[in-house]
Amino acid sequence: MLWLKAFHIVFVVSWFAGLFYLPRLFVYHCATTDAPGLERFALMERRLFGLMSLAGALAVTFGLAMVATEPAFLEFTWLRVKLVLVAALIGYHLWCYALMRALIEGRNRHSQRWFRVFNEVPGLLLIAIVVLVVVKP
């Protein structure tokens, strides 16, 4: 169980690094107007999205492996709430993909300010998830 937990934490940290950085790239991307800059941000976003998707998939896999090892954990309310927040995080991840595609294809409808606010969502989810896991209210 401790090996599963260790790898779960490693991949959660990696996933969140991407979730924090990708929307920041969106801020810079929508402020860019020159073709080389747009191409550079499109490449950076695609690469980062691929890496963070792998990290997210592995974080979820190791998390599910822990639950499969100890299914009684699902009786804990804090874990059920955490899983709902993880589902929201997966939704945010997928939303990032849609936003990335829109930026790359020149269909962006959002301002830099909107992306700056959007960038705060994973931080709020992280706080809630960590409090649930550590405090177990």
Helices and strands as residue ranges (DSSP letters): H 2-31, H 35-69, G 71-75, H 77-104, H 112-118, H 121-135
